[in-house]
Amino acid sequence: MAQKHNAAPDPAAEPKKRRRVGFSGIDAGVDPNGCIKVYLVSREEEMGVPDSFCLDPVDLSHFFEEDGKIYGYQGLNISVWVSCVSFHAYAEIAFESKSDGGKGITDLNTALKDMFGETLVENKDDFLQTFSKETQFIRSAVSAGEILEHKYCDGHVNDSISNLKAVSSDVKVVRMLMGGDMTAGHLYSRLVPLVLLLVDGSNPIDVTDSSWELYLLIHKTSDQQGNFQDRLLGFAAVYRFYRYPDSSRLRLGQILVLPLYQRKGYGRYLLEVLNNVAIADGVYDFTIEEPVDNLQHLRTCIDVKRLLSFDKVQQAVNSTVSQLKQGKLSKKTYIPRLLPPPSVVEDARKRFKINKKQFLQCWEILVYVGLDPADKSIQDYFSVISNRVRADILGKDSETAGKKVIEVPSDFDPEMSFVMHRAQAGGEANGIQVEDNQNKQEEQLQQLIDERLKDIKLIAQKVSRK
């Protein structure tokens, strides 16, 4: 039986079919800040409930790759719980799927280990048991420390502390020294993950260096069974420097009040204790390493309040205020800084351990407090502040903004041949560019001036005795 064959198709009658080549999209990555949530929990029942305390916002991107993203996962959600009892951590990872989209698959376990170190517990049951097994972790760790008494400034209770109901005999600050038996170092190692997450630009301190001191803010609590626990509210890490010939200086390197307890006056309480330590130990001064704006604001409020009670400072302020009230200061060609006498700066340092830079910050506020905002002299005061900010930013000679270097033909080394030329306004093609730059600089300067005046007024309102 013959096999039937179909006739071959006519190439001219039917168009050619083209192969379609598809390219899968390159994995754009996932922002860890959007898929990782870190919760602070004080007991087992707080895990996974809607009202668990979430650390938000917190930047996690620097823990991942070079560009701060997670690759290879779809529908990724990571929940991390940190115990406020023992400061152990546990993470749950959930995702819809994972695949290499061109940039590999991020090792999440390694990344989480980088974040939480030895505090990360792999088994959930083991983590849950820490709430009952380690209830005395803080109390045991601080038992060998030195309890410090809080002394209110000049014998009276300030407003924030008097309104702080939680600050009572149940709250104490314990000082522990690094090095030695490493008890303080072990405790600090449990806190390192929160330091890295919550303190901007921080790095762990060297727990083997005995010059580091740990100040722990502790709250004594009791559970439903009447058992007492010590709960850590916050801490500060302070470095003690040697100062020739026979003194020392204290510098605050890290300070953190746990987010659960912030905006309740505990940060101020801790700073005041550190001020008391500086005075009691007779150090040269007490400084803060690169304070963030909120910390600097709090520090200045405390220091201004202290300085207002010092007669020598008050006399110097009154003298400056009288000078301002004479008027017409803003019309003078040269506006003086109206700085305090050096002897007053030195006396304040000896009494309160406030360094010169911080004293000058406070000085401007002290003068403002002494003025009547409705008086004409307030405009002269604003001129003094404006002139000071400009001088700090531009220096004493701000005319160099109009200078430029131009190349000239020469038989000598080109790098050694140049002419310094002062550009005249409108005299060259780039005159508009120079003017634009000057306008931008002026806007930026004015913004700094406005911000400084705003800070001065805000702090003055908080500390004014009127």
C-alpha positions as CSV (number, residue, x, y, z in Angstrom):
1,M,0.0,0.0,0.0
2,A,1.5,3.2,-1.1
3,Q,2.2,5.9,1.5
4,K,0.5,9.3,0.8
5,H,2.8,12.3,1.0
6,N,1.6,15.9,1.2
7,A,2.9,18.3,-1.3
8,A,5.8,20.5,-0.2
9,P,4.6,24.1,0.7
10,D,5.4,26.9,-1.7
11,P,8.0,29.2,0.0
12,A,6.7,32.2,-1.9
13,A,3.1,31.5,-0.8
14,E,3.7,31.2,3.0
15,P,5.8,33.7,5.1
16,K,8.7,32.4,7.1
17,K,8.2,31.8,10.8
18,R,10.8,33.6,13.0
19,R,12.1,32.2,16.2
20,R,11.2,34.3,19.2
21,V,14.1,34.8,21.7
22,G,13.1,35.9,25.2
23,F,15.2,37.4,27.9
24,S,14.3,37.2,31.6
25,G,14.4,40.5,33.5
26,I,17.4,41.2,35.6
27,D,16.7,40.9,39.4
28,A,16.3,44.4,40.7
29,G,16.6,43.3,44.3
30,V,14.5,44.0,47.4
31,D,15.0,46.8,49.8
32,P,15.7,45.2,53.2
33,N,14.0,48.1,55.0
34,G,10.7,47.1,53.4
35,C,10.8,43.4,54.1
36,I,12.5,43.1,57.4
37,K,10.8,44.1,60.7
38,V,12.5,44.1,64.0
39,Y,10.4,43.9,67.2
40,L,11.3,44.5,70.8
41,V,9.4,42.1,73.1
42,S,9.5,41.7,76.9
43,R,7.6,38.4,77.2
44,E,6.7,35.4,75.1
45,E,3.1,36.6,74.6
46,E,4.2,39.7,72.7
47,M,5.6,37.7,69.8
48,G,3.6,37.9,66.6
49,V,0.8,40.1,68.0
50,P,-0.3,43.2,66.0
51,D,0.7,45.6,68.7
52,S,4.3,44.4,69.1
53,F,6.7,47.2,69.4
54,C,8.4,47.6,66.0
55,L,11.7,49.5,65.4
56,D,10.7,51.9,62.7
57,P,12.4,53.5,61.0
58,V,15.7,51.6,61.1
59,D,18.2,51.4,58.2
60,L,19.3,47.8,57.4
61,S,20.7,48.3,53.9
62,H,24.4,48.5,55.0
63,F,24.2,44.8,56.1
64,F,23.5,43.6,52.5
65,E,25.9,43.4,49.6
66,E,27.5,46.5,48.1
67,D,24.3,48.2,47.0
68,G,22.3,47.4,50.1
69,K,19.7,45.0,48.5
70,I,18.5,41.4,48.8
71,Y,18.5,39.3,45.7
72,G,16.9,36.1,44.6
73,Y,13.6,36.2,46.6
74,Q,10.0,36.9,45.7
75,G,7.4,37.8,48.4
76,L,10.1,37.9,51.1
77,N,9.2,38.8,54.7
78,I,11.5,38.5,57.7
79,S,10.4,39.1,61.3
80,V,13.1,39.5,64.0
81,W,12.2,39.5,67.7
82,V,14.7,40.9,70.2
83,S,14.2,40.1,73.9
84,C,14.3,43.1,76.3
85,V,15.0,40.5,79.1
86,S,18.1,38.8,77.8
87,F,18.7,40.7,74.5
88,H,18.7,37.4,72.5
89,A,17.2,37.6,69.0
90,Y,15.2,35.2,66.8
91,A,14.3,35.5,63.1
92,E,11.6,34.0,61.0
93,I,12.1,34.0,57.2
94,A,9.2,33.5,54.8
95,F,9.1,33.9,51.0
96,E,7.0,32.7,48.0
97,S,9.9,31.5,45.9
98,K,13.6,32.0,45.2
99,S,15.7,31.9,42.1
100,D,18.8,33.4,40.7
101,G,17.7,36.3,38.6
102,G,21.2,37.3,37.5
103,K,22.7,38.5,40.7
104,G,22.7,35.4,42.8
105,I,20.8,34.6,45.9
106,T,21.5,36.5,49.1
107,D,22.5,34.3,52.0
108,L,20.0,35.6,54.5
109,N,21.3,33.5,57.4
110,T,24.8,35.0,57.1
111,A,23.3,38.6,56.8
112,L,21.2,38.1,59.9
113,K,24.3,36.7,61.7
114,D,26.2,39.9,60.7
115,M,23.4,42.0,62.3
116,F,22.8,40.1,65.5
117,G,26.0,38.1,66.1
118,E,26.0,35.6,68.9
119,T,22.7,36.9,70.2
120,L,20.8,35.2,67.3
121,V,19.1,32.0,68.4
122,E,18.3,29.5,65.6
123,N,15.6,27.5,67.4
124,K,12.3,29.3,68.3
125,D,11.7,27.1,71.4
126,D,15.2,27.9,72.7
127,F,14.4,31.6,72.2
128,L,11.1,31.4,74.0
129,Q,12.8,29.7,76.9
130,T,15.1,32.7,77.4
131,F,12.1,34.7,78.8
132,S,12.0,32.4,81.8
133,K,15.6,31.1,82.1
134,E,17.3,34.5,81.8
135,T,15.0,36.8,83.9
136,Q,17.9,37.6,86.2
137,F,20.5,38.3,83.4
138,I,20.6,42.0,83.9
139,R,20.5,41.9,87.7
140,S,23.3,39.4,87.8
141,A,25.4,41.3,85.4
142,V,25.2,44.6,87.2
143,S,25.5,43.2,90.7
144,A,29.2,43.9,90.8
145,G,28.8,47.5,89.5
146,E,28.8,50.8,91.4
147,I,25.4,52.4,92.0
148,L,25.5,56.1,91.3
149,E,23.2,58.6,93.1
150,H,21.4,61.2,90.9
151,K,21.9,64.7,92.3
152,Y,19.6,67.4,90.9
153,C,21.2,70.5,89.6
154,D,21.8,73.0,92.4
155,G,19.7,71.2,94.9
156,H,16.3,71.5,93.1
157,V,14.4,69.3,90.8
158,N,14.1,70.5,87.3
159,D,10.8,70.4,85.4
160,S,11.5,67.3,83.3
161,I,12.6,65.2,86.2
162,S,9.8,66.4,88.5
163,N,7.2,65.4,85.9
164,L,8.9,62.0,85.3
165,K,6.9,59.7,87.4
166,A,8.9,56.6,86.5
167,V,12.1,58.1,87.9
168,S,12.0,57.1,91.5
169,S,13.9,54.9,93.9
170,D,13.2,52.0,91.5
171,V,15.5,53.6,88.9
172,K,19.3,53.6,89.3
173,V,22.4,54.1,87.2
174,V,25.1,51.5,87.6
175,R,28.7,52.2,86.5
176,M,30.8,49.2,85.3
177,L,34.4,49.3,84.0
178,M,35.5,47.4,80.9
179,G,38.4,44.9,81.0
180,G,38.9,43.1,84.3
181,D,36.6,40.0,84.6
182,M,34.8,40.9,81.3
183,T,31.4,41.0,83.0
184,A,30.7,44.4,81.6
185,G,32.1,43.3,78.2
186,H,29.7,40.3,78.1
187,L,26.7,42.5,78.8
188,Y,27.8,45.1,76.2
189,S,28.2,42.3,73.6
190,R,24.4,41.6,74.0
191,L,23.7,45.2,73.3
192,V,25.9,45.6,70.2
193,P,23.1,44.7,67.7
194,L,20.9,47.5,69.0
195,V,23.8,49.9,68.9
196,L,24.5,49.1,65.3
197,L,20.8,49.4,64.4
198,L,19.9,52.5,66.4
199,V,23.0,54.6,66.9
200,D,24.0,56.4,63.7
201,G,27.5,55.7,62.5
202,S,28.5,53.7,65.5
203,N,31.0,50.9,65.9
204,P,31.3,48.5,68.9
205,I,33.7,49.8,71.6
206,D,36.8,47.8,72.6
207,V,35.5,45.8,75.7
208,T,39.1,44.9,76.6
209,D,40.1,48.6,77.0
210,S,39.8,49.5,80.7
211,S,39.5,53.2,79.8
212,W,35.9,52.5,78.7
213,E,33.2,52.8,81.3
214,L,29.6,51.6,80.9
215,Y,26.7,53.5,82.6
216,L,23.5,51.4,82.8
217,L,20.1,52.9,83.5
218,I,18.2,50.2,85.4
219,H,14.5,50.0,86.4
220,K,13.5,47.6,89.2
221,T,10.3,45.8,88.3
222,S,8.2,42.8,89.6
223,D,6.3,40.2,87.6
224,Q,2.8,38.8,88.4
225,Q,4.3,36.3,90.8
226,G,6.0,39.1,92.8
227,N,9.5,38.3,91.6
228,F,11.8,41.2,91.1
229,Q,13.7,41.9,87.9
230,D,16.1,44.5,86.7
231,R,15.1,45.9,83.4
232,L,17.6,47.8,81.2
233,L,16.2,51.1,80.0
234,G,19.3,52.5,78.4
235,F,23.1,52.9,78.7
236,A,26.0,55.2,77.9
237,A,29.6,54.3,77.0
238,V,32.2,56.9,78.2
239,Y,35.9,57.0,77.6
240,R,38.3,58.4,80.2
241,F,41.3,60.1,78.7
242,Y,44.4,61.1,80.5
243,R,45.2,64.8,80.6
244,Y,48.6,66.0,81.5
245,P,49.8,66.3,84.2
246,D,47.4,64.9,86.7
247,S,43.8,65.1,85.4
248,S,41.5,63.3,83.0
249,R,38.7,64.1,80.5
250,L,35.4,62.2,80.0
251,R,34.0,61.8,76.5
252,L,30.6,60.3,75.8
253,G,31.0,57.9,72.9
254,Q,27.6,56.2,72.8
255,I,24.3,56.7,74.5
256,L,21.1,54.9,73.8
257,V,17.7,54.8,75.5
258,L,15.7,51.8,74.2
259,P,12.9,53.0,71.9
260,L,10.3,51.5,74.3
261,Y,11.4,54.0,76.9
262,Q,12.2,57.1,74.9
263,R,10.6,60.5,75.3
264,K,10.0,59.9,79.0
265,G,13.0,61.8,80.4
266,Y,15.4,58.9,80.8
267,G,17.9,60.4,78.4
268,R,18.1,63.6,80.4
269,Y,18.3,61.6,83.6
270,L,21.3,59.6,82.3
271,L,23.1,62.8,81.0
272,E,22.6,64.5,84.4
273,V,24.2,61.5,86.1
274,L,27.2,61.7,83.8
275,N,27.5,65.5,84.6
276,N,27.5,64.6,88.3
277,V,30.2,62.0,87.7
278,A,32.4,64.5,85.9
279,I,32.1,67.0,88.8
280,A,32.5,64.4,91.5
281,D,35.6,62.8,89.9
282,G,37.2,66.2,89.3
283,V,37.9,65.7,85.6
284,Y,39.0,68.6,83.4
285,D,35.8,68.5,81.2
286,F,33.1,66.3,79.9
287,T,32.5,66.2,76.1
288,I,30.3,64.3,73.6
289,E,31.7,62.8,70.5
290,E,29.8,64.0,67.4
291,P,26.4,64.4,69.1
292,V,23.3,64.1,66.8
293,D,20.9,67.1,66.8
294,N,18.5,65.7,69.4
295,L,21.3,64.9,71.8
296,Q,22.9,68.3,71.4
297,H,19.6,70.0,72.0
298,L,19.1,68.0,75.2
299,R,22.7,68.6,76.4
300,T,22.3,72.4,75.8
301,C,19.1,72.6,77.7
302,I,20.7,71.0,80.7
303,D,23.8,73.1,80.5
304,V,22.0,76.4,80.1
305,K,19.8,75.6,83.1
306,R,23.0,74.9,85.1
307,L,24.7,78.1,83.9
308,L,21.7,80.3,84.8
309,S,22.3,79.5,88.4
310,F,25.9,80.6,88.4
311,D,26.3,84.2,89.6
312,K,29.5,84.9,87.6
313,V,27.9,83.8,84.4
314,Q,24.8,85.8,85.2
315,Q,26.8,88.9,85.8
316,A,28.6,88.5,82.5
317,V,25.2,88.0,80.7
318,N,23.8,91.2,82.3
319,S,26.8,93.2,81.2
320,T,26.4,91.9,77.6
321,V,22.6,92.6,77.6
322,S,23.3,96.2,78.8
323,Q,25.7,96.6,75.9
324,L,23.1,95.4,73.5
325,K,20.4,97.7,74.9
326,Q,22.6,100.7,74.1
327,G,21.4,100.2,70.5
328,K,22.6,100.9,66.9
329,L,25.0,98.0,67.0
330,S,23.6,96.6,63.7
331,K,24.5,99.9,62.0
332,K,28.2,99.7,62.8
333,T,30.7,98.6,60.1
334,Y,32.1,95.9,62.4
335,I,29.7,93.9,64.5
336,P,31.4,92.5,67.7
337,R,31.0,88.9,68.8
338,L,30.1,90.0,72.3
339,L,31.9,87.0,73.7
340,P,32.0,86.3,77.4
341,P,35.2,87.1,79.4
342,P,37.7,84.2,79.3
343,S,37.8,84.1,83.1
344,V,34.0,83.3,83.1
345,V,34.5,80.5,80.6
346,E,37.2,79.1,82.7
347,D,35.2,79.4,85.9
348,A,32.3,77.6,84.3
349,R,34.5,74.8,83.1
350,K,35.9,74.3,86.6
351,R,32.5,74.2,88.2
352,F,30.4,72.4,85.6
353,K,33.1,70.7,83.4
354,I,31.6,72.3,80.3
355,N,34.2,72.8,77.6
356,K,34.7,76.1,75.8
357,K,32.9,75.1,72.6
358,Q,29.8,74.0,74.4
359,F,29.9,77.1,76.7
360,L,29.8,79.4,73.7
361,Q,26.8,77.5,72.3
362,C,25.1,78.1,75.6
363,W,26.3,81.7,75.9
364,E,24.2,82.9,72.9
365,I,21.1,81.4,74.5
366,L,21.9,82.9,77.9
367,V,22.1,86.3,76.3
368,Y,18.8,85.8,74.4
369,V,17.1,84.8,77.7
370,G,18.3,88.0,79.2
371,L,16.7,90.1,76.5
372,D,13.2,91.3,76.0
373,P,12.0,89.9,72.6
374,A,9.9,93.0,72.2
375,D,12.9,95.4,72.7
376,K,14.6,97.0,69.7
377,S,17.9,95.5,70.9
378,I,16.8,92.1,69.8
379,Q,17.6,93.1,66.2
380,D,21.1,93.9,67.2
381,Y,21.3,90.5,68.8
382,F,20.1,88.8,65.6
383,S,22.9,90.7,63.8
384,V,25.5,89.4,66.2
385,I,24.3,85.8,65.6
386,S,24.2,86.3,61.9
387,N,27.8,87.7,61.9
388,R,29.0,84.9,64.0
389,V,27.6,82.2,61.7
390,R,29.0,83.8,58.7
391,A,32.4,84.1,60.2
392,D,32.4,80.5,61.3
393,I,31.5,79.3,57.8
394,L,33.4,81.7,55.6
395,G,36.2,82.7,57.9
396,K,37.4,86.2,58.6
397,D,38.2,86.8,54.9
398,S,35.3,85.8,52.6
399,E,36.6,87.8,49.6
400,T,38.4,84.8,48.1
401,A,35.1,83.7,46.6
402,G,35.7,86.2,43.7
403,K,39.2,84.9,42.9
404,K,40.1,82.3,40.2
405,V,43.2,80.7,38.8
406,I,43.8,80.8,35.0
407,E,46.4,79.1,32.9
408,V,49.0,81.2,31.0
409,P,51.5,80.2,28.2
410,S,55.0,79.5,29.7
411,D,58.2,77.8,28.9
412,F,58.4,76.6,32.6
413,D,56.7,73.7,34.3
414,P,52.9,74.1,33.6
415,E,52.1,73.2,37.2
416,M,54.2,76.1,38.4
417,S,52.8,78.7,36.0
418,F,49.5,80.4,36.9
419,V,48.0,83.7,37.5
420,M,45.6,84.6,40.4
421,H,42.9,86.8,39.0
422,R,40.0,88.6,40.7
423,A,36.9,88.3,38.5
424,Q,34.9,91.6,38.3
425,A,31.2,91.3,38.5
426,G,29.8,91.2,35.0
427,G,33.3,91.7,33.5
428,E,33.6,88.2,32.1
429,A,31.5,85.5,30.4
430,N,31.4,83.5,33.6
431,G,30.2,86.5,35.7
432,I,26.7,85.1,35.8
433,Q,28.0,81.7,37.1
434,V,29.9,83.4,39.8
435,E,26.9,85.4,40.8
436,D,24.7,82.3,40.8
437,N,27.2,80.6,43.1
438,Q,27.3,83.6,45.4
439,N,23.5,83.6,45.5
440,K,23.3,79.9,46.4
441,Q,26.0,80.4,49.1
442,E,24.0,83.3,50.5
443,E,20.8,81.2,50.6
444,Q,22.6,78.4,52.4
445,L,24.1,80.8,54.9
446,Q,20.8,82.4,55.6
447,Q,19.3,79.0,56.1
448,L,22.0,78.2,58.7
449,I,21.4,81.5,60.4
450,D,17.6,80.9,60.6
451,E,18.2,77.4,62.0
452,R,20.5,78.7,64.7
453,L,18.0,81.4,65.7
454,K,15.2,78.8,65.8
455,D,17.2,76.6,68.1
456,I,18.1,79.5,70.3
457,K,14.5,80.5,70.7
458,L,13.3,77.0,71.3
459,I,15.8,76.2,74.0
460,A,15.3,79.7,75.6
461,Q,11.6,78.9,75.9
462,K,12.3,75.6,77.7
463,V,14.8,77.0,80.2
464,S,13.6,80.6,80.8
465,R,12.7,81.3,84.4
466,K,10.2,84.1,83.4
